[in-house]
Amino acid sequence: WAGVPMQVLLKKPYFYLTMIGMMLATIASNGVYSAVVPHLQDRGLSAAYAAKMLSLMLVLLAVDKIVLGMLADRFGAHFSTLLCVLFTFSGIVVLTLVKNEWQAVIAVVLLSVSGFIQPLLAAEIFGRSAYNTTLGIMMAMLSVGGLLSSPLVNFSFDATGSYTRILIVLAVIAAVDALFLLPAFHAEAKYRRELEASG
């Protein structure tokens, strides 16, 4: 859709909820990526198998980008984004509790569906009018999330000697993320309907 000027977006709470939500999503997903291999080893799996799981996840991430793009075209970027949040949360929970190789595969498959497609989301929720600016801000928020994730994981491991607690924290962050994105998407949809109704 055409969207509204940036000056208008800056007055809308859903703009800030979306940006914070994307930052939280990045903290959760990037954080768990860095913990996959060492956590699987802590859970008793071999270093070679843990490395294979990381490789599998990276391959699936590339494939899932295409699938998520197709889902976004059919059901909207809102849907594909929330799906990513759900799979990220579920994958972290399974990874936290993993006890064998098959559970590790399940965790990795779930976590691979976490490749958010930011350009599609920015276009859908903010529109064309301020697309370049909103996408730039969104990418900056993702960078902030990426910068915070690894130190958070490393600090937690240094403090506790385990990745379990930080994985629980990352699962909570993913759950909280949904509490930001759901009302943001609802508010944006409501505002768009109001604009269309007013002509």
Secondary structure as UniProt FT lines:
FT   HELIX           6..9
FT   TURN            10..11
FT   HELIX           13..42
FT   TURN            43..44
FT   HELIX           47..75
FT   HELIX           77..97
FT   HELIX           101..111
FT   TURN            112..114
FT   HELIX           118..126
FT   TURN            129..130
FT   HELIX           131..160
FT   HELIX           164..197
//
